[in-house]
């Protein structure tokens, strides 16, 4: 299950997508609807979360930053075989 990384408690506005950007801060952007383009992203809260590999970071229902371990199943990709030479 998910574990809380940082308590922030942001309030969400209707019609906006909230996400954690590359800097580890919470940003939001207006969602594109019906052929209309979205807007420019704006920072909502400076959090500065340091991301670790193998975890998915998201904003939970309480408006806090949480993370969950990514489940990777299936075979690992095999190297492509060399093509046979035409004679």
Backbone as XML, in Angstrom:
<?xml version="1.0"?>
<chain id="A" units="angstrom">
  <residue number="1" name="UNK">
    <atom name="N" x="0.840" y="-1.191" z="0.000"/>
    <atom name="CA" x="0.000" y="0.000" z="0.000"/>
    <atom name="C" x="0.880" y="1.248" z="0.000"/>
  </residue>
  <residue number="2" name="UNK">
    <atom name="N" x="0.234" y="2.378" z="-0.040"/>
    <atom name="CA" x="0.950" y="3.644" z="-0.129"/>
    <atom name="C" x="1.367" y="4.149" z="1.251"/>
  </residue>
  <residue number="3" name="UNK">
    <atom name="N" x="2.451" y="4.876" z="1.257"/>
    <atom name="CA" x="2.910" y="5.515" z="2.489"/>
    <atom name="C" x="3.031" y="7.016" z="2.240"/>
  </residue>
  <residue number="4" name="UNK">
    <atom name="N" x="2.680" y="7.810" z="3.249"/>
    <atom name="CA" x="2.778" y="9.266" z="3.121"/>
    <atom name="C" x="4.237" y="9.679" z="3.209"/>
  </residue>
  <residue number="5" name="UNK">
    <atom name="N" x="4.627" y="10.559" z="2.294"/>
    <atom name="CA" x="5.996" y="11.056" z="2.277"/>
    <atom name="C" x="6.054" y="12.417" z="2.960"/>
  </residue>
  <residue number="6" name="UNK">
    <atom name="N" x="5.069" y="13.284" z="2.652"/>
    <atom name="CA" x="5.039" y="14.620" z="3.227"/>
    <atom name="C" x="3.591" y="15.085" z="3.370"/>
  </residue>
  <residue number="7" name="UNK">
    <atom name="N" x="3.267" y="15.658" z="4.520"/>
    <atom name="CA" x="1.924" y="16.208" z="4.740"/>
    <atom name="C" x="1.879" y="17.615" z="4.176"/>
  </residue>
  <residue number="8" name="UNK">
    <atom name="N" x="0.960" y="17.834" z="3.236"/>
    <atom name="CA" x="0.827" y="19.147" z="2.613"/>
    <atom name="C" x="-0.590" y="19.677" z="2.788"/>
  </residue>
  <residue number="9" name="UNK">
    <atom name="N" x="-1.596" y="18.831" z="2.497"/>
    <atom name="CA" x="-2.999" y="19.214" z="2.675"/>
    <atom name="C" x="-3.485" y="20.255" z="1.698"/>
  </residue>
  <residue number="10" name="UNK">
    <atom name="N" x="-3.161" y="20.102" z="0.400"/>
    <atom name="CA" x="-3.614" y="21.084" z="-0.591"/>
    <atom name="C" x="-5.095" y="20.899" z="-0.886"/>
  </residue>
  <residue number="11" name="UNK">
    <atom name="N" x="-5.766" y="21.968" z="-1.198"/>
    <atom name="CA" x="-7.163" y="21.939" z="-1.599"/>
    <atom name="C" x="-7.200" y="21.970" z="-3.124"/>
  </residue>
  <residue number="12" name="UNK">
    <atom name="N" x="-7.948" y="21.048" z="-3.711"/>
    <atom name="CA" x="-8.003" y="20.946" z="-5.173"/>
    <atom name="C" x="-9.150" y="21.756" z="-5.749"/>
  </residue>
  <residue number="13" name="UNK">
    <atom name="N" x="-8.874" y="22.340" z="-6.934"/>
    <atom name="CA" x="-9.913" y="23.051" z="-7.674"/>
    <atom name="C" x="-10.460" y="22.120" z="-8.740"/>
  </residue>
  <residue number="14" name="UNK">
    <atom name="N" x="-11.742" y="22.235" z="-9.029"/>
    <atom name="CA" x="-12.399" y="21.413" z="-10.035"/>
    <atom name="C" x="-11.837" y="21.744" z="-11.427"/>
  </residue>
  <residue number="15" name="UNK">
    <atom name="N" x="-11.557" y="20.698" z="-12.225"/>
    <atom name="CA" x="-11.099" y="20.901" z="-13.594"/>
    <atom name="C" x="-9.598" y="21.066" z="-13.741"/>
  </residue>
  <residue number="16" name="UNK">
    <atom name="N" x="-8.846" y="20.806" z="-12.675"/>
    <atom name="CA" x="-7.388" y="20.923" z="-12.721"/>
    <atom name="C" x="-6.749" y="19.573" z="-12.420"/>
  </residue>
  <residue number="17" name="UNK">
    <atom name="N" x="-5.610" y="19.319" z="-13.064"/>
    <atom name="CA" x="-4.832" y="18.112" z="-12.836"/>
    <atom name="C" x="-3.652" y="18.470" z="-11.946"/>
  </residue>
  <residue number="18" name="UNK">
    <atom name="N" x="-3.524" y="17.767" z="-10.838"/>
    <atom name="CA" x="-2.438" y="18.014" z="-9.893"/>
    <atom name="C" x="-1.423" y="16.889" z="-9.995"/>
  </residue>
  <residue number="19" name="UNK">
    <atom name="N" x="-0.148" y="17.234" z="-10.017"/>
    <atom name="CA" x="0.911" y="16.235" z="-10.149"/>
    <atom name="C" x="2.186" y="16.715" z="-9.464"/>
  </residue>
  <residue number="20" name="UNK">
    <atom name="N" x="3.142" y="15.795" z="-9.319"/>
    <atom name="CA" x="4.444" y="16.120" z="-8.731"/>
    <atom name="C" x="5.422" y="16.297" z="-9.882"/>
  </residue>
  <residue number="21" name="UNK">
    <atom name="N" x="5.994" y="17.474" z="-10.002"/>
    <atom name="CA" x="6.881" y="17.766" z="-11.129"/>
    <atom name="C" x="8.289" y="17.231" z="-10.891"/>
  </residue>
  <residue number="22" name="UNK">
    <atom name="N" x="9.187" y="17.499" z="-11.840"/>
    <atom name="CA" x="10.555" y="16.969" z="-11.774"/>
    <atom name="C" x="11.318" y="17.469" z="-10.552"/>
  </residue>
  <residue number="23" name="UNK">
    <atom name="N" x="11.001" y="18.653" z="-10.087"/>
    <atom name="CA" x="11.684" y="19.223" z="-8.927"/>
    <atom name="C" x="11.148" y="18.663" z="-7.610"/>
  </residue>
  <residue number="24" name="UNK">
    <atom name="N" x="10.072" y="17.859" z="-7.681"/>
    <atom name="CA" x="9.482" y="17.286" z="-6.476"/>
    <atom name="C" x="8.454" y="18.190" z="-5.828"/>
  </residue>
  <residue number="25" name="UNK">
    <atom name="N" x="8.008" y="19.215" z="-6.549"/>
    <atom name="CA" x="6.992" y="20.140" z="-6.047"/>
    <atom name="C" x="5.631" y="19.786" z="-6.641"/>
  </residue>
  <residue number="26" name="UNK">
    <atom name="N" x="4.562" y="20.296" z="-6.027"/>
    <atom name="CA" x="3.217" y="20.032" z="-6.529"/>
    <atom name="C" x="2.840" y="21.141" z="-7.504"/>
  </residue>
  <residue number="27" name="UNK">
    <atom name="N" x="2.445" y="20.719" z="-8.707"/>
    <atom name="CA" x="2.025" y="21.656" z="-9.749"/>
    <atom name="C" x="0.625" y="21.297" z="-10.201"/>
  </residue>
  <residue number="28" name="UNK">
    <atom name="N" x="-0.039" y="22.242" z="-10.853"/>
    <atom name="CA" x="-1.353" y="21.959" z="-11.417"/>
    <atom name="C" x="-1.466" y="22.605" z="-12.788"/>
  </residue>
  <residue number="29" name="UNK">
    <atom name="N" x="-2.331" y="22.019" z="-13.600"/>
    <atom name="CA" x="-2.584" y="22.533" z="-14.941"/>
    <atom name="C" x="-4.050" y="22.290" z="-15.258"/>
  </residue>
  <residue number="30" name="UNK">
    <atom name="N" x="-4.653" y="23.199" z="-16.019"/>
    <atom name="CA" x="-6.059" y="23.048" z="-16.399"/>
    <atom name="C" x="-6.172" y="21.880" z="-17.366"/>
  </residue>
  <residue number="31" name="UNK">
    <atom name="N" x="-7.159" y="21.008" z="-17.133"/>
    <atom name="CA" x="-7.328" y="19.824" z="-17.975"/>
    <atom name="C" x="-7.909" y="20.199" z="-19.327"/>
  </residue>
  <residue number="32" name="UNK">
    <atom name="N" x="-7.402" y="19.568" z="-20.372"/>
    <atom name="CA" x="-7.913" y="19.784" z="-21.721"/>
    <atom name="C" x="-9.256" y="19.069" z="-21.856"/>
  </residue>
  <residue number="33" name="UNK">
    <atom name="N" x="-10.228" y="19.746" z="-22.411"/>
    <atom name="CA" x="-11.565" y="19.177" z="-22.569"/>
    <atom name="C" x="-12.142" y="19.530" z="-23.931"/>
  </residue>
  <residue number="34" name="UNK">
    <atom name="N" x="-12.650" y="18.525" z="-24.633"/>
    <atom name="CA" x="-13.413" y="18.738" z="-25.865"/>
    <atom name="C" x="-12.711" y="19.567" z="-26.920"/>
  </residue>
  <residue number="35" name="UNK">
    <atom name="N" x="-11.476" y="19.276" z="-27.236"/>
    <atom name="CA" x="-10.750" y="20.011" z="-28.270"/>
    <atom name="C" x="-10.083" y="21.276" z="-27.770"/>
  </residue>
  <residue number="36" name="UNK">
    <atom name="N" x="-10.444" y="21.721" z="-26.578"/>
    <atom name="CA" x="-9.788" y="22.903" z="-26.009"/>
    <atom name="C" x="-8.484" y="22.466" z="-25.357"/>
  </residue>
  <residue number="37" name="UNK">
    <atom name="N" x="-7.455" y="23.250" z="-25.559"/>
    <atom name="CA" x="-6.161" y="22.924" z="-24.969"/>
    <atom name="C" x="-6.168" y="23.285" z="-23.497"/>
  </residue>
  <residue number="38" name="UNK">
    <atom name="N" x="-5.255" y="22.644" z="-22.755"/>
    <atom name="CA" x="-5.105" y="22.948" z="-21.339"/>
    <atom name="C" x="-4.370" y="24.273" z="-21.179"/>
  </residue>
  <residue number="39" name="UNK">
    <atom name="N" x="-3.874" y="24.529" z="-20.021"/>
    <atom name="CA" x="-3.165" y="25.766" z="-19.765"/>
    <atom name="C" x="-1.715" y="25.513" z="-19.438"/>
  </residue>
  <residue number="40" name="UNK">
    <atom name="N" x="-1.060" y="26.555" z="-18.972"/>
    <atom name="CA" x="0.331" y="26.450" z="-18.565"/>
    <atom name="C" x="0.380" y="25.987" z="-17.112"/>
  </residue>
  <residue number="41" name="UNK">
    <atom name="N" x="1.357" y="25.148" z="-16.801"/>
    <atom name="CA" x="1.471" y="24.615" z="-15.446"/>
    <atom name="C" x="1.899" y="25.698" z="-14.464"/>
  </residue>
  <residue number="42" name="UNK">
    <atom name="N" x="1.357" y="25.617" z="-13.256"/>
    <atom name="CA" x="1.755" y="26.550" z="-12.201"/>
    <atom name="C" x="2.041" y="25.767" z="-10.925"/>
  </residue>
  <residue number="43" name="UNK">
    <atom name="N" x="3.036" y="26.215" z="-10.177"/>
    <atom name="CA" x="3.393" y="25.550" z="-8.920"/>
    <atom name="C" x="2.376" y="25.920" z="-7.852"/>
  </residue>
  <residue number="44" name="UNK">
    <atom name="N" x="1.901" y="24.900" z="-7.143"/>
    <atom name="CA" x="0.932" y="25.120" z="-6.082"/>
    <atom name="C" x="1.649" y="25.192" z="-4.739"/>
  </residue>
  <residue number="45" name="UNK">
    <atom name="N" x="2.578" y="24.253" z="-4.529"/>
    <atom name="CA" x="3.284" y="24.160" z="-3.252"/>
    <atom name="C" x="4.703" y="23.665" z="-3.496"/>
  </residue>
  <residue number="46" name="UNK">
    <atom name="N" x="5.673" y="24.334" z="-2.867"/>
    <atom name="CA" x="7.058" y="23.872" z="-2.953"/>
    <atom name="C" x="7.270" y="22.835" z="-1.860"/>
  </residue>
  <residue number="47" name="UNK">
    <atom name="N" x="7.517" y="21.583" z="-2.286"/>
    <atom name="CA" x="7.686" y="20.488" z="-1.343"/>
    <atom name="C" x="9.123" y="19.977" z="-1.385"/>
  </residue>
  <residue number="48" name="UNK">
    <atom name="N" x="9.666" y="19.825" z="-2.584"/>
    <atom name="CA" x="11.039" y="19.371" z="-2.752"/>
    <atom name="C" x="11.255" y="17.922" z="-2.373"/>
  </residue>
  <residue number="49" name="UNK">
    <atom name="N" x="10.339" y="17.035" z="-2.802"/>
    <atom name="CA" x="10.445" y="15.612" z="-2.499"/>
    <atom name="C" x="11.565" y="15.007" z="-3.344"/>
  </residue>
  <residue number="50" name="UNK">
    <atom name="N" x="12.443" y="14.251" z="-2.706"/>
    <atom name="CA" x="13.489" y="13.519" z="-3.413"/>
    <atom name="C" x="12.914" y="12.163" z="-3.800"/>
  </residue>
  <residue number="51" name="UNK">
    <atom name="N" x="12.849" y="11.892" z="-5.108"/>
    <atom name="CA" x="12.238" y="10.657" z="-5.593"/>
    <atom name="C" x="13.247" y="9.521" z="-5.649"/>
  </residue>
  <residue number="52" name="UNK">
    <atom name="N" x="12.811" y="8.346" z="-5.211"/>
    <atom name="CA" x="13.629" y="7.136" z="-5.276"/>
    <atom name="C" x="13.141" y="6.267" z="-6.426"/>
  </residue>
  <residue number="53" name="UNK">
    <atom name="N" x="14.059" y="5.522" z="-7.040"/>
    <atom name="CA" x="13.687" y="4.614" z="-8.118"/>
    <atom name="C" x="12.801" y="3.499" z="-7.576"/>
  </residue>
  <residue number="54" name="UNK">
    <atom name="N" x="11.863" y="3.039" z="-8.426"/>
    <atom name="CA" x="11.001" y="1.923" z="-8.047"/>
    <atom name="C" x="9.750" y="2.323" z="-7.301"/>
  </residue>
  <residue number="55" name="UNK">
    <atom name="N" x="9.502" y="3.633" z="-7.142"/>
    <atom name="CA" x="8.308" y="4.110" z="-6.447"/>
    <atom name="C" x="7.516" y="5.051" z="-7.352"/>
  </residue>
  <residue number="56" name="UNK">
    <atom name="N" x="6.195" y="4.999" z="-7.213"/>
    <atom name="CA" x="5.298" y="5.902" z="-7.919"/>
    <atom name="C" x="4.850" y="6.964" z="-6.919"/>
  </residue>
  <residue number="57" name="UNK">
    <atom name="N" x="5.096" y="8.227" z="-7.227"/>
    <atom name="CA" x="4.733" y="9.327" z="-6.332"/>
    <atom name="C" x="3.458" y="9.984" z="-6.835"/>
  </residue>
  <residue number="58" name="UNK">
    <atom name="N" x="2.533" y="10.285" z="-5.918"/>
    <atom name="CA" x="1.241" y="10.867" z="-6.288"/>
    <atom name="C" x="0.697" y="11.694" z="-5.139"/>
  </residue>
  <residue number="59" name="UNK">
    <atom name="N" x="-0.388" y="12.408" z="-5.420"/>
    <atom name="CA" x="-1.062" y="13.218" z="-4.403"/>
    <atom name="C" x="-2.317" y="12.453" z="-3.985"/>
  </residue>
  <residue number="60" name="UNK">
    <atom name="N" x="-2.425" y="12.115" z="-2.705"/>
    <atom name="CA" x="-3.548" y="11.300" z="-2.242"/>
    <atom name="C" x="-4.794" y="12.148" z="-2.007"/>
  </residue>
  <residue number="61" name="UNK">
    <atom name="N" x="-5.857" y="11.501" z="-1.537"/>
    <atom name="CA" x="-7.145" y="12.187" z="-1.346"/>
    <atom name="C" x="-7.078" y="13.307" z="-0.327"/>
  </residue>
  <residue number="62" name="UNK">
    <atom name="N" x="-6.187" y="13.178" z="0.648"/>
    <atom name="CA" x="-6.053" y="14.207" z="1.682"/>
    <atom name="C" x="-5.218" y="15.392" z="1.202"/>
  </residue>
  <residue number="63" name="UNK">
    <atom name="N" x="-4.648" y="15.299" z="-0.020"/>
    <atom name="CA" x="-3.830" y="16.383" z="-0.550"/>
    <atom name="C" x="-2.377" y="16.307" z="-0.111"/>
  </residue>
  <residue number="64" name="UNK">
    <atom name="N" x="-1.951" y="15.140" z="0.361"/>
    <atom name="CA" x="-0.568" y="14.935" z="0.790"/>
    <atom name="C" x="0.198" y="14.156" z="-0.271"/>
  </residue>
  <residue number="65" name="UNK">
    <atom name="N" x="1.518" y="14.238" z="-0.235"/>
    <atom name="CA" x="2.358" y="13.493" z="-1.164"/>
    <atom name="C" x="2.552" y="12.087" z="-0.610"/>
  </residue>
  <residue number="66" name="UNK">
    <atom name="N" x="2.260" y="11.086" z="-1.448"/>
    <atom name="CA" x="2.392" y="9.688" z="-1.039"/>
    <atom name="C" x="3.168" y="8.936" z="-2.111"/>
  </residue>
  <residue number="67" name="UNK">
    <atom name="N" x="3.617" y="7.729" z="-1.754"/>
    <atom name="CA" x="4.314" y="6.903" z="-2.730"/>
    <atom name="C" x="3.910" y="5.455" z="-2.539"/>
  </residue>
  <residue number="68" name="UNK">
    <atom name="N" x="3.969" y="4.703" z="-3.647"/>
    <atom name="CA" x="3.664" y="3.281" z="-3.625"/>
    <atom name="C" x="4.739" y="2.561" z="-4.428"/>
  </residue>
  <residue number="69" name="UNK">
    <atom name="N" x="5.086" y="1.362" z="-3.985"/>
    <atom name="CA" x="6.095" y="0.578" z="-4.687"/>
    <atom name="C" x="5.513" y="0.117" z="-6.007"/>
  </residue>
  <residue number="70" name="UNK">
    <atom name="N" x="6.268" y="0.305" z="-7.098"/>
    <atom name="CA" x="5.804" y="-0.114" z="-8.408"/>
    <atom name="C" x="5.941" y="-1.620" z="-8.545"/>
  </residue>
  <residue number="71" name="UNK">
    <atom name="N" x="4.921" y="-2.233" z="-9.075"/>
    <atom name="CA" x="4.939" y="-3.670" z="-9.293"/>
    <atom name="C" x="5.329" y="-3.901" z="-10.738"/>
  </residue>
  <residue number="72" name="UNK">
    <atom name="N" x="6.429" y="-4.575" z="-10.917"/>
    <atom name="CA" x="6.907" y="-4.871" z="-12.271"/>
    <atom name="C" x="6.842" y="-6.376" z="-12.455"/>
  </residue>
  <residue number="73" name="UNK">
    <atom name="N" x="5.985" y="-6.808" z="-13.345"/>
    <atom name="CA" x="5.814" y="-8.245" z="-13.583"/>
    <atom name="C" x="6.191" y="-8.573" z="-15.015"/>
  </residue>
  <residue number="74" name="UNK">
    <atom name="N" x="6.265" y="-9.847" z="-15.290"/>
    <atom name="CA" x="6.550" y="-10.296" z="-16.637"/>
    <atom name="C" x="8.030" y="-10.532" z="-16.846"/>
  </residue>
  <residue number="75" name="UNK">
    <atom name="N" x="8.355" y="-11.001" z="-18.022"/>
    <atom name="CA" x="9.744" y="-11.290" z="-18.349"/>
    <atom name="C" x="10.488" y="-9.999" z="-18.619"/>
  </residue>
  <residue number="76" name="UNK">
    <atom name="N" x="11.775" y="-10.052" z="-18.366"/>
    <atom name="CA" x="12.583" y="-8.907" z="-18.759"/>
    <atom name="C" x="12.769" y="-8.992" z="-20.264"/>
  </residue>
  <residue number="77" name="UNK">
    <atom name="N" x="12.962" y="-7.862" z="-20.893"/>
    <atom name="CA" x="13.075" y="-7.837" z="-22.342"/>
    <atom name="C" x="14.325" y="-8.582" z="-22.796"/>
  </residue>
  <residue number="78" name="UNK">
    <atom name="N" x="14.136" y="-9.472" z="-23.753"/>
    <atom name="CA" x="15.270" y="-10.206" z="-24.305"/>
    <atom name="C" x="15.940" y="-9.347" z="-25.368"/>
  </residue>
  <residue number="79" name="UNK">
    <atom name="N" x="17.221" y="-9.528" z="-25.542"/>
    <atom name="CA" x="17.934" y="-8.776" z="-26.567"/>
    <atom name="C" x="17.450" y="-9.234" z="-27.937"/>
  </residue>
  <residue number="80" name="UNK">
    <atom name="N" x="17.296" y="-8.315" z="-28.876"/>
    <atom name="CA" x="16.825" y="-8.721" z="-30.214"/>
    <atom name="C" x="17.861" y="-9.621" z="-30.891"/>
  </residue>
  <residue number="81" name="UNK">
    <atom name="N" x="17.352" y="-10.627" z="-31.584"/>
    <atom name="CA" x="18.230" y="-11.559" z="-32.264"/>
    <atom name="C" x="18.824" y="-10.904" z="-33.520"/>
  </residue>
  <residue number="82" name="UNK">
    <atom name="N" x="20.023" y="-11.293" z="-33.839"/>
    <atom name="CA" x="20.668" y="-10.762" z="-35.054"/>
    <atom name="C" x="19.953" y="-11.317" z="-36.269"/>
  </residue>
  <residue number="83" name="UNK">
    <atom name="N" x="19.760" y="-10.462" z="-37.270"/>
    <atom name="CA" x="19.072" y="-10.887" z="-38.485"/>
    <atom name="C" x="19.970" y="-11.805" z="-39.294"/>
  </residue>
  <residue number="84" name="UNK">
    <atom name="N" x="19.361" y="-12.775" z="-39.916"/>
    <atom name="CA" x="20.114" y="-13.703" z="-40.759"/>
    <atom name="C" x="20.553" y="-12.988" z="-42.026"/>
  </residue>
  <residue number="85" name="UNK">
    <atom name="N" x="21.759" y="-13.257" z="-42.461"/>
    <atom name="CA" x="22.291" y="-12.617" z="-43.667"/>
    <atom name="C" x="21.675" y="-13.267" z="-44.900"/>
  </residue>
  <residue number="86" name="UNK">
    <atom name="N" x="21.310" y="-12.432" z="-45.864"/>
    <atom name="CA" x="20.769" y="-12.943" z="-47.127"/>
    <atom name="C" x="21.917" y="-13.353" z="-48.021"/>
  </residue>
  <residue number="87" name="UNK">
    <atom name="N" x="21.720" y="-14.437" z="-48.763"/>
    <atom name="CA" x="22.769" y="-14.908" z="-49.682"/>
    <atom name="C" x="22.394" y="-14.730" z="-51.094"/>
  </residue>
</chain>
